[in-house]
Amino acid sequence: MDKNKYLVPSDLTVGQFYFLIRRRIQLRAEEALFFFVDDTIPPTSVTMGALFDEHHDTDGFLYIAYSDESVYG
């Protein structure tokens, strides 16, 4: 990934963020992308602002781990 920090609007949903990241890292249709916040997968309907409010670190950042996997093995 070309960037490791993203400033996004608080009303952006996790689903929209998935789309943004998939496009940026150019995943193929047969590759799945997973986000993890505090070792759980956040719902795609939650906003990034709500996710930040609940899970941000003491340094003021929201850390999101990601993984991609081929859906065909």
PyMOL Python script that loads the backbone (N, CA, C, O; Angstrom):
from pymol import cmd

cmd.read_pdbstr("""\
ATOM      1  N   MET A   1       0.849  -1.163   0.000  1.00  0.00           N
ATOM      2  CA  MET A   1       0.000   0.000   0.000  1.00  0.00           C
ATOM      3  C   MET A   1       0.898   1.230   0.000  1.00  0.00           C
ATOM      4  O   MET A   1       1.901   1.279   0.711  1.00  0.00           O
ATOM      5  N   ASP A   2       0.531   2.211  -0.795  1.00  0.00           N
ATOM      6  CA  ASP A   2       1.385   3.380  -0.953  1.00  0.00           C
ATOM      7  C   ASP A   2       1.342   4.335   0.233  1.00  0.00           C
ATOM      8  O   ASP A   2       2.274   5.116   0.424  1.00  0.00           O
ATOM      9  N   LYS A   3       0.282   4.287   1.032  1.00  0.00           N
ATOM     10  CA  LYS A   3       0.166   5.143   2.216  1.00  0.00           C
ATOM     11  C   LYS A   3      -0.179   4.282   3.417  1.00  0.00           C
ATOM     12  O   LYS A   3      -0.811   3.235   3.282  1.00  0.00           O
ATOM     13  N   ASN A   4       0.243   4.732   4.599  1.00  0.00           N
ATOM     14  CA  ASN A   4      -0.144   3.984   5.791  1.00  0.00           C
ATOM     15  C   ASN A   4      -1.003   4.816   6.731  1.00  0.00           C
ATOM     16  O   ASN A   4      -1.409   4.328   7.786  1.00  0.00           O
ATOM     17  N   LYS A   5      -1.286   6.062   6.367  1.00  0.00           N
ATOM     18  CA  LYS A   5      -2.195   6.909   7.137  1.00  0.00           C
ATOM     19  C   LYS A   5      -3.215   7.518   6.181  1.00  0.00           C
ATOM     20  O   LYS A   5      -2.863   8.002   5.105  1.00  0.00           O
ATOM     21  N   TYR A   6      -4.472   7.487   6.585  1.00  0.00           N
ATOM     22  CA  TYR A   6      -5.545   8.052   5.776  1.00  0.00           C
ATOM     23  C   TYR A   6      -6.385   8.975   6.642  1.00  0.00           C
ATOM     24  O   TYR A   6      -6.759   8.621   7.761  1.00  0.00           O
ATOM     25  N   LEU A   7      -6.675  10.138   6.132  1.00  0.00           N
ATOM     26  CA  LEU A   7      -7.594  11.066   6.770  1.00  0.00           C
ATOM     27  C   LEU A   7      -8.895  10.983   5.983  1.00  0.00           C
ATOM     28  O   LEU A   7      -8.954  11.378   4.819  1.00  0.00           O
ATOM     29  N   VAL A   8      -9.932  10.467   6.624  1.00  0.00           N
ATOM     30  CA  VAL A   8     -11.205  10.258   5.934  1.00  0.00           C
ATOM     31  C   VAL A   8     -12.313  11.001   6.676  1.00  0.00           C
ATOM     32  O   VAL A   8     -12.187  11.264   7.872  1.00  0.00           O
ATOM     33  N   PRO A   9     -13.392  11.338   5.982  1.00  0.00           N
ATOM     34  CA  PRO A   9     -14.521  12.000   6.647  1.00  0.00           C
ATOM     35  C   PRO A   9     -15.139  11.081   7.697  1.00  0.00           C
ATOM     36  O   PRO A   9     -15.180   9.864   7.515  1.00  0.00           O
ATOM     37  N   SER A  10     -15.615  11.657   8.784  1.00  0.00           N
ATOM     38  CA  SER A  10     -16.178  10.848   9.865  1.00  0.00           C
ATOM     39  C   SER A  10     -17.463  10.147   9.454  1.00  0.00           C
ATOM     40  O   SER A  10     -17.836   9.144  10.063  1.00  0.00           O
ATOM     41  N   ASP A  11     -18.161  10.662   8.418  1.00  0.00           N
ATOM     42  CA  ASP A  11     -19.402  10.019   7.985  1.00  0.00           C
ATOM     43  C   ASP A  11     -19.191   8.949   6.914  1.00  0.00           C
ATOM     44  O   ASP A  11     -20.159   8.363   6.430  1.00  0.00           O
ATOM     45  N   LEU A  12     -17.940   8.690   6.539  1.00  0.00           N
ATOM     46  CA  LEU A  12     -17.622   7.608   5.604  1.00  0.00           C
ATOM     47  C   LEU A  12     -17.875   6.276   6.308  1.00  0.00           C
ATOM     48  O   LEU A  12     -17.440   6.085   7.444  1.00  0.00           O
ATOM     49  N   THR A  13     -18.571   5.359   5.647  1.00  0.00           N
ATOM     50  CA  THR A  13     -18.818   4.061   6.281  1.00  0.00           C
ATOM     51  C   THR A  13     -17.621   3.138   6.069  1.00  0.00           C
ATOM     52  O   THR A  13     -16.791   3.362   5.188  1.00  0.00           O
ATOM     53  N   VAL A  14     -17.551   2.110   6.884  1.00  0.00           N
ATOM     54  CA  VAL A  14     -16.489   1.116   6.728  1.00  0.00           C
ATOM     55  C   VAL A  14     -16.590   0.472   5.349  1.00  0.00           C
ATOM     56  O   VAL A  14     -15.565   0.194   4.726  1.00  0.00           O
ATOM     57  N   GLY A  15     -17.805   0.230   4.861  1.00  0.00           N
ATOM     58  CA  GLY A  15     -17.993  -0.334   3.526  1.00  0.00           C
ATOM     59  C   GLY A  15     -17.414   0.553   2.438  1.00  0.00           C
ATOM     60  O   GLY A  15     -16.799   0.058   1.494  1.00  0.00           O
ATOM     61  N   GLN A  16     -17.607   1.855   2.563  1.00  0.00           N
ATOM     62  CA  GLN A  16     -17.033   2.792   1.596  1.00  0.00           C
ATOM     63  C   GLN A  16     -15.510   2.810   1.701  1.00  0.00           C
ATOM     64  O   GLN A  16     -14.809   2.934   0.697  1.00  0.00           O
ATOM     65  N   PHE A  17     -15.009   2.686   2.928  1.00  0.00           N
ATOM     66  CA  PHE A  17     -13.560   2.641   3.132  1.00  0.00           C
ATOM     67  C   PHE A  17     -12.976   1.371   2.519  1.00  0.00           C
ATOM     68  O   PHE A  17     -11.890   1.408   1.940  1.00  0.00           O
ATOM     69  N   TYR A  18     -13.696   0.227   2.642  1.00  0.00           N
ATOM     70  CA  TYR A  18     -13.280  -1.014   1.972  1.00  0.00           C
ATOM     71  C   TYR A  18     -13.089  -0.755   0.478  1.00  0.00           C
ATOM     72  O   TYR A  18     -12.065  -1.118  -0.101  1.00  0.00           O
ATOM     73  N   PHE A  19     -14.093  -0.122  -0.136  1.00  0.00           N
ATOM     74  CA  PHE A  19     -14.051   0.145  -1.570  1.00  0.00           C
ATOM     75  C   PHE A  19     -12.851   1.020  -1.920  1.00  0.00           C
ATOM     76  O   PHE A  19     -12.143   0.751  -2.891  1.00  0.00           O
ATOM     77  N   LEU A  20     -12.624   2.066  -1.129  1.00  0.00           N
ATOM     78  CA  LEU A  20     -11.503   2.973  -1.369  1.00  0.00           C
ATOM     79  C   LEU A  20     -10.166   2.229  -1.315  1.00  0.00           C
ATOM     80  O   LEU A  20      -9.314   2.416  -2.184  1.00  0.00           O
ATOM     81  N   ILE A  21      -9.985   1.391  -0.301  1.00  0.00           N
ATOM     82  CA  ILE A  21      -8.720   0.658  -0.135  1.00  0.00           C
ATOM     83  C   ILE A  21      -8.575  -0.415  -1.211  1.00  0.00           C
ATOM     84  O   ILE A  21      -7.485  -0.593  -1.756  1.00  0.00           O
ATOM     85  N   ARG A  22      -9.657  -1.137  -1.528  1.00  0.00           N
ATOM     86  CA  ARG A  22      -9.593  -2.152  -2.594  1.00  0.00           C
ATOM     87  C   ARG A  22      -9.118  -1.530  -3.897  1.00  0.00           C
ATOM     88  O   ARG A  22      -8.288  -2.101  -4.604  1.00  0.00           O
ATOM     89  N   ARG A  23      -9.651  -0.356  -4.208  1.00  0.00           N
ATOM     90  CA  ARG A  23      -9.272   0.328  -5.438  1.00  0.00           C
ATOM     91  C   ARG A  23      -7.813   0.793  -5.372  1.00  0.00           C
ATOM     92  O   ARG A  23      -7.086   0.691  -6.360  1.00  0.00           O
ATOM     93  N   ARG A  24      -7.391   1.296  -4.228  1.00  0.00           N
ATOM     94  CA  ARG A  24      -6.026   1.814  -4.093  1.00  0.00           C
ATOM     95  C   ARG A  24      -4.984   0.700  -4.207  1.00  0.00           C
ATOM     96  O   ARG A  24      -3.931   0.899  -4.813  1.00  0.00           O
ATOM     97  N   ILE A  25      -5.271  -0.474  -3.628  1.00  0.00           N
ATOM     98  CA  ILE A  25      -4.282  -1.564  -3.697  1.00  0.00           C
ATOM     99  C   ILE A  25      -4.541  -2.500  -4.875  1.00  0.00           C
ATOM    100  O   ILE A  25      -3.838  -3.495  -5.051  1.00  0.00           O
ATOM    101  N   GLN A  26      -5.554  -2.176  -5.681  1.00  0.00           N
ATOM    102  CA  GLN A  26      -5.854  -2.883  -6.920  1.00  0.00           C
ATOM    103  C   GLN A  26      -6.046  -4.389  -6.721  1.00  0.00           C
ATOM    104  O   GLN A  26      -5.393  -5.203  -7.372  1.00  0.00           O
ATOM    105  N   LEU A  27      -6.953  -4.740  -5.810  1.00  0.00           N
ATOM    106  CA  LEU A  27      -7.289  -6.147  -5.604  1.00  0.00           C
ATOM    107  C   LEU A  27      -8.146  -6.651  -6.752  1.00  0.00           C
ATOM    108  O   LEU A  27      -8.995  -5.927  -7.272  1.00  0.00           O
ATOM    109  N   ARG A  28      -7.918  -7.891  -7.140  1.00  0.00           N
ATOM    110  CA  ARG A  28      -8.747  -8.525  -8.166  1.00  0.00           C
ATOM    111  C   ARG A  28     -10.070  -8.964  -7.532  1.00  0.00           C
ATOM    112  O   ARG A  28     -10.177  -9.065  -6.310  1.00  0.00           O
ATOM    113  N   ALA A  29     -11.053  -9.217  -8.358  1.00  0.00           N
ATOM    114  CA  ALA A  29     -12.391  -9.586  -7.884  1.00  0.00           C
ATOM    115  C   ALA A  29     -12.376 -10.858  -7.043  1.00  0.00           C
ATOM    116  O   ALA A  29     -13.207 -11.023  -6.151  1.00  0.00           O
ATOM    117  N   GLU A  30     -11.432 -11.760  -7.323  1.00  0.00           N
ATOM    118  CA  GLU A  30     -11.392 -13.028  -6.583  1.00  0.00           C
ATOM    119  C   GLU A  30     -10.613 -12.931  -5.270  1.00  0.00           C
ATOM    120  O   GLU A  30     -10.430 -13.939  -4.587  1.00  0.00           O
ATOM    121  N   GLU A  31     -10.162 -11.751  -4.917  1.00  0.00           N
ATOM    122  CA  GLU A  31      -9.446 -11.551  -3.658  1.00  0.00           C
ATOM    123  C   GLU A  31     -10.346 -10.827  -2.657  1.00  0.00           C
ATOM    124  O   GLU A  31     -10.962  -9.810  -2.975  1.00  0.00           O
ATOM    125  N   ALA A  32     -10.408 -11.367  -1.452  1.00  0.00           N
ATOM    126  CA  ALA A  32     -11.213 -10.769  -0.388  1.00  0.00           C
ATOM    127  C   ALA A  32     -10.326  -9.890   0.483  1.00  0.00           C
ATOM    128  O   ALA A  32      -9.137 -10.160   0.651  1.00  0.00           O
ATOM    129  N   LEU A  33     -10.917  -8.841   1.030  1.00  0.00           N
ATOM    130  CA  LEU A  33     -10.208  -7.921   1.906  1.00  0.00           C
ATOM    131  C   LEU A  33     -10.906  -7.918   3.256  1.00  0.00           C
ATOM    132  O   LEU A  33     -12.131  -7.821   3.329  1.00  0.00           O
ATOM    133  N   PHE A  34     -10.129  -8.023   4.317  1.00  0.00           N
ATOM    134  CA  PHE A  34     -10.668  -8.025   5.669  1.00  0.00           C
ATOM    135  C   PHE A  34     -10.004  -6.924   6.476  1.00  0.00           C
ATOM    136  O   PHE A  34      -8.789  -6.742   6.405  1.00  0.00           O
ATOM    137  N   PHE A  35     -10.804  -6.185   7.247  1.00  0.00           N
ATOM    138  CA  PHE A  35     -10.291  -5.193   8.189  1.00  0.00           C
ATOM    139  C   PHE A  35     -10.484  -5.724   9.595  1.00  0.00           C
ATOM    140  O   PHE A  35     -11.463  -6.411   9.886  1.00  0.00           O
ATOM    141  N   PHE A  36      -9.541  -5.398  10.461  1.00  0.00           N
ATOM    142  CA  PHE A  36      -9.629  -5.783  11.865  1.00  0.00           C
ATOM    143  C   PHE A  36      -9.351  -4.565  12.733  1.00  0.00           C
ATOM    144  O   PHE A  36      -8.352  -3.870  12.548  1.00  0.00           O
ATOM    145  N   VAL A  37     -10.242  -4.315  13.675  1.00  0.00           N
ATOM    146  CA  VAL A  37     -10.057  -3.259  14.662  1.00  0.00           C
ATOM    147  C   VAL A  37     -10.182  -3.929  16.022  1.00  0.00           C
ATOM    148  O   VAL A  37     -11.227  -4.493  16.346  1.00  0.00           O
ATOM    149  N   ASP A  38      -9.128  -3.868  16.811  1.00  0.00           N
ATOM    150  CA  ASP A  38      -9.093  -4.569  18.107  1.00  0.00           C
ATOM    151  C   ASP A  38      -9.452  -6.046  17.943  1.00  0.00           C
ATOM    152  O   ASP A  38     -10.236  -6.591  18.720  1.00  0.00           O
ATOM    153  N   ASP A  39      -8.879  -6.683  16.936  1.00  0.00           N
ATOM    154  CA  ASP A  39      -9.044  -8.115  16.655  1.00  0.00           C
ATOM    155  C   ASP A  39     -10.466  -8.529  16.286  1.00  0.00           C
ATOM    156  O   ASP A  39     -10.804  -9.709  16.377  1.00  0.00           O
ATOM    157  N   THR A  40     -11.296  -7.586  15.875  1.00  0.00           N
ATOM    158  CA  THR A  40     -12.637  -7.923  15.401  1.00  0.00           C
ATOM    159  C   THR A  40     -12.872  -7.252  14.045  1.00  0.00           C
ATOM    160  O   THR A  40     -12.255  -6.235  13.727  1.00  0.00           O
ATOM    161  N   ILE A  41     -13.764  -7.830  13.264  1.00  0.00           N
ATOM    162  CA  ILE A  41     -14.124  -7.264  11.966  1.00  0.00           C
ATOM    163  C   ILE A  41     -15.283  -6.292  12.186  1.00  0.00           C
ATOM    164  O   ILE A  41     -16.349  -6.704  12.644  1.00  0.00           O
ATOM    165  N   PRO A  42     -15.094  -5.012  11.869  1.00  0.00           N
ATOM    166  CA  PRO A  42     -16.167  -4.041  12.101  1.00  0.00           C
ATOM    167  C   PRO A  42     -17.289  -4.193  11.078  1.00  0.00           C
ATOM    168  O   PRO A  42     -17.042  -4.601   9.943  1.00  0.00           O
ATOM    169  N   PRO A  43     -18.528  -3.866  11.475  1.00  0.00           N
ATOM    170  CA  PRO A  43     -19.642  -3.907  10.522  1.00  0.00           C
ATOM    171  C   PRO A  43     -19.431  -2.884   9.404  1.00  0.00           C
ATOM    172  O   PRO A  43     -18.921  -1.791   9.652  1.00  0.00           O
ATOM    173  N   THR A  44     -19.816  -3.229   8.191  1.00  0.00           N
ATOM    174  CA  THR A  44     -19.601  -2.325   7.060  1.00  0.00           C
ATOM    175  C   THR A  44     -20.496  -1.091   7.125  1.00  0.00           C
ATOM    176  O   THR A  44     -20.223  -0.097   6.452  1.00  0.00           O
ATOM    177  N   SER A  45     -21.553  -1.139   7.919  1.00  0.00           N
ATOM    178  CA  SER A  45     -22.483  -0.009   7.988  1.00  0.00           C
ATOM    179  C   SER A  45     -22.075   1.057   9.005  1.00  0.00           C
ATOM    180  O   SER A  45     -22.632   2.154   9.000  1.00  0.00           O
ATOM    181  N   VAL A  46     -21.119   0.754   9.870  1.00  0.00           N
ATOM    182  CA  VAL A  46     -20.705   1.727  10.887  1.00  0.00           C
ATOM    183  C   VAL A  46     -19.854   2.818  10.238  1.00  0.00           C
ATOM    184  O   VAL A  46     -19.103   2.551   9.300  1.00  0.00           O
ATOM    185  N   THR A  47     -19.974   4.041  10.739  1.00  0.00           N
ATOM    186  CA  THR A  47     -19.169   5.128  10.184  1.00  0.00           C
ATOM    187  C   THR A  47     -17.765   5.095  10.783  1.00  0.00           C
ATOM    188  O   THR A  47     -17.541   4.563  11.871  1.00  0.00           O
ATOM    189  N   MET A  48     -16.842   5.671  10.049  1.00  0.00           N
ATOM    190  CA  MET A  48     -15.464   5.739  10.537  1.00  0.00           C
ATOM    191  C   MET A  48     -15.395   6.595  11.800  1.00  0.00           C
ATOM    192  O   MET A  48     -14.569   6.339  12.677  1.00  0.00           O
ATOM    193  N   GLY A  49     -16.256   7.610  11.899  1.00  0.00           N
ATOM    194  CA  GLY A  49     -16.299   8.447  13.098  1.00  0.00           C
ATOM    195  C   GLY A  49     -16.711   7.652  14.320  1.00  0.00           C
ATOM    196  O   GLY A  49     -16.104   7.786  15.383  1.00  0.00           O
ATOM    197  N   ALA A  50     -17.744   6.820  14.181  1.00  0.00           N
ATOM    198  CA  ALA A  50     -18.193   5.987  15.296  1.00  0.00           C
ATOM    199  C   ALA A  50     -17.126   4.964  15.665  1.00  0.00           C
ATOM    200  O   ALA A  50     -16.892   4.699  16.845  1.00  0.00           O
ATOM    201  N   LEU A  51     -16.483   4.394  14.660  1.00  0.00           N
ATOM    202  CA  LEU A  51     -15.406   3.431  14.901  1.00  0.00           C
ATOM    203  C   LEU A  51     -14.252   4.110  15.633  1.00  0.00           C
ATOM    204  O   LEU A  51     -13.691   3.547  16.573  1.00  0.00           O
ATOM    205  N   PHE A  52     -13.902   5.318  15.202  1.00  0.00           N
ATOM    206  CA  PHE A  52     -12.844   6.083  15.853  1.00  0.00           C
ATOM    207  C   PHE A  52     -13.209   6.382  17.303  1.00  0.00           C
ATOM    208  O   PHE A  52     -12.390   6.191  18.201  1.00  0.00           O
ATOM    209  N   ASP A  53     -14.435   6.850  17.535  1.00  0.00           N
ATOM    210  CA  ASP A  53     -14.862   7.193  18.897  1.00  0.00           C
ATOM    211  C   ASP A  53     -14.739   6.016  19.848  1.00  0.00           C
ATOM    212  O   ASP A  53     -14.388   6.188  21.015  1.00  0.00           O
ATOM    213  N   GLU A  54     -15.027   4.825  19.352  1.00  0.00           N
ATOM    214  CA  GLU A  54     -15.019   3.638  20.212  1.00  0.00           C
ATOM    215  C   GLU A  54     -13.651   2.978  20.330  1.00  0.00           C
ATOM    216  O   GLU A  54     -13.356   2.365  21.356  1.00  0.00           O
ATOM    217  N   HIS A  55     -12.806   3.089  19.303  1.00  0.00           N
ATOM    218  CA  HIS A  55     -11.584   2.281  19.273  1.00  0.00           C
ATOM    219  C   HIS A  55     -10.280   3.054  19.093  1.00  0.00           C
ATOM    220  O   HIS A  55      -9.233   2.426  18.938  1.00  0.00           O
ATOM    221  N   HIS A  56     -10.295   4.388  19.106  1.00  0.00           N
ATOM    222  CA  HIS A  56      -9.038   5.107  18.860  1.00  0.00           C
ATOM    223  C   HIS A  56      -8.038   4.886  19.993  1.00  0.00           C
ATOM    224  O   HIS A  56      -8.401   4.638  21.142  1.00  0.00           O
ATOM    225  N   ASP A  57      -6.783   4.986  19.623  1.00  0.00           N
ATOM    226  CA  ASP A  57      -5.679   4.786  20.560  1.00  0.00           C
ATOM    227  C   ASP A  57      -5.442   6.076  21.345  1.00  0.00           C
ATOM    228  O   ASP A  57      -5.955   7.137  20.990  1.00  0.00           O
ATOM    229  N   THR A  58      -4.663   5.967  22.409  1.00  0.00           N
ATOM    230  CA  THR A  58      -4.355   7.147  23.223  1.00  0.00           C
ATOM    231  C   THR A  58      -3.554   8.186  22.449  1.00  0.00           C
ATOM    232  O   THR A  58      -3.519   9.353  22.838  1.00  0.00           O
ATOM    233  N   ASP A  59      -2.909   7.776  21.357  1.00  0.00           N
ATOM    234  CA  ASP A  59      -2.154   8.733  20.541  1.00  0.00           C
ATOM    235  C   ASP A  59      -3.045   9.484  19.545  1.00  0.00           C
ATOM    236  O   ASP A  59      -2.556  10.314  18.778  1.00  0.00           O
ATOM    237  N   GLY A  60      -4.358   9.191  19.559  1.00  0.00           N
ATOM    238  CA  GLY A  60      -5.289   9.909  18.698  1.00  0.00           C
ATOM    239  C   GLY A  60      -5.519   9.288  17.336  1.00  0.00           C
ATOM    240  O   GLY A  60      -6.207   9.874  16.500  1.00  0.00           O
ATOM    241  N   PHE A  61      -4.957   8.111  17.094  1.00  0.00           N
ATOM    242  CA  PHE A  61      -5.137   7.437  15.808  1.00  0.00           C
ATOM    243  C   PHE A  61      -6.020   6.207  15.973  1.00  0.00           C
ATOM    244  O   PHE A  61      -6.060   5.594  17.040  1.00  0.00           O
ATOM    245  N   LEU A  62      -6.722   5.860  14.909  1.00  0.00           N
ATOM    246  CA  LEU A  62      -7.475   4.608  14.836  1.00  0.00           C
ATOM    247  C   LEU A  62      -6.631   3.637  14.032  1.00  0.00           C
ATOM    248  O   LEU A  62      -6.308   3.907  12.876  1.00  0.00           O
ATOM    249  N   TYR A  63      -6.275   2.522  14.624  1.00  0.00           N
ATOM    250  CA  TYR A  63      -5.441   1.532  13.940  1.00  0.00           C
ATOM    251  C   TYR A  63      -6.321   0.435  13.362  1.00  0.00           C
ATOM    252  O   TYR A  63      -7.115  -0.183  14.070  1.00  0.00           O
ATOM    253  N   ILE A  64      -6.167   0.205  12.066  1.00  0.00           N
ATOM    254  CA  ILE A  64      -6.922  -0.824  11.356  1.00  0.00           C
ATOM    255  C   ILE A  64      -5.920  -1.752  10.682  1.00  0.00           C
ATOM    256  O   ILE A  64      -5.129  -1.324   9.841  1.00  0.00           O
ATOM    257  N   ALA A  65      -5.962  -3.021  11.058  1.00  0.00           N
ATOM    258  CA  ALA A  65      -5.136  -4.031  10.384  1.00  0.00           C
ATOM    259  C   ALA A  65      -5.955  -4.574   9.221  1.00  0.00           C
ATOM    260  O   ALA A  65      -7.183  -4.622   9.285  1.00  0.00           O
ATOM    261  N   TYR A  66      -5.273  -4.980   8.167  1.00  0.00           N
ATOM    262  CA  TYR A  66      -6.005  -5.542   7.031  1.00  0.00           C
ATOM    263  C   TYR A  66      -5.300  -6.790   6.523  1.00  0.00           C
ATOM    264  O   TYR A  66      -4.100  -6.980   6.721  1.00  0.00           O
ATOM    265  N   SER A  67      -6.074  -7.624   5.870  1.00  0.00           N
ATOM    266  CA  SER A  67      -5.556  -8.852   5.284  1.00  0.00           C
ATOM    267  C   SER A  67      -6.333  -9.115   4.005  1.00  0.00           C
ATOM    268  O   SER A  67      -7.535  -8.861   3.931  1.00  0.00           O
ATOM    269  N   ASP A  68      -5.637  -9.626   3.002  1.00  0.00           N
ATOM    270  CA  ASP A  68      -6.341 -10.042   1.792  1.00  0.00           C
ATOM    271  C   ASP A  68      -6.104 -11.528   1.590  1.00  0.00           C
ATOM    272  O   ASP A  68      -5.083 -12.076   2.007  1.00  0.00           O
ATOM    273  N   GLU A  69      -7.066 -12.165   0.942  1.00  0.00           N
ATOM    274  CA  GLU A  69      -6.999 -13.612   0.757  1.00  0.00           C
ATOM    275  C   GLU A  69      -7.733 -13.976  -0.523  1.00  0.00           C
ATOM    276  O   GLU A  69      -8.762 -13.386  -0.852  1.00  0.00           O
ATOM    277  N   SER A  70      -7.202 -14.942  -1.232  1.00  0.00           N
ATOM    278  CA  SER A  70      -7.872 -15.427  -2.433  1.00  0.00           C
ATOM    279  C   SER A  70      -9.092 -16.241  -2.022  1.00  0.00           C
ATOM    280  O   SER A  70      -8.986 -17.140  -1.188  1.00  0.00           O
ATOM    281  N   VAL A  71     -10.237 -15.937  -2.593  1.00  0.00           N
ATOM    282  CA  VAL A  71     -11.451 -16.663  -2.230  1.00  0.00           C
ATOM    283  C   VAL A  71     -11.479 -18.057  -2.843  1.00  0.00           C
ATOM    284  O   VAL A  71     -12.334 -18.870  -2.492  1.00  0.00           O
ATOM    285  N   TYR A  72     -10.548 -18.341  -3.759  1.00  0.00           N
ATOM    286  CA  TYR A  72     -10.494 -19.656  -4.381  1.00  0.00           C
ATOM    287  C   TYR A  72      -9.376 -20.515  -3.817  1.00  0.00           C
ATOM    288  O   TYR A  72      -9.094 -21.589  -4.348  1.00  0.00           O
ATOM    289  N   GLY A  73      -8.736 -20.056  -2.746  1.00  0.00           N
ATOM    290  CA  GLY A  73      -7.684 -20.842  -2.107  1.00  0.00           C
ATOM    291  C   GLY A  73      -6.409 -20.592  -2.745  1.00  0.00           C
ATOM    292  O   GLY A  73      -5.395 -21.165  -2.345  1.00  0.00           O
TER     293      GLY A  73
END
""", "prot")
cmd.dss("prot")
cmd.show_as("cartoon", "prot")
cmd.util.cbc("prot")
cmd.orient("prot")
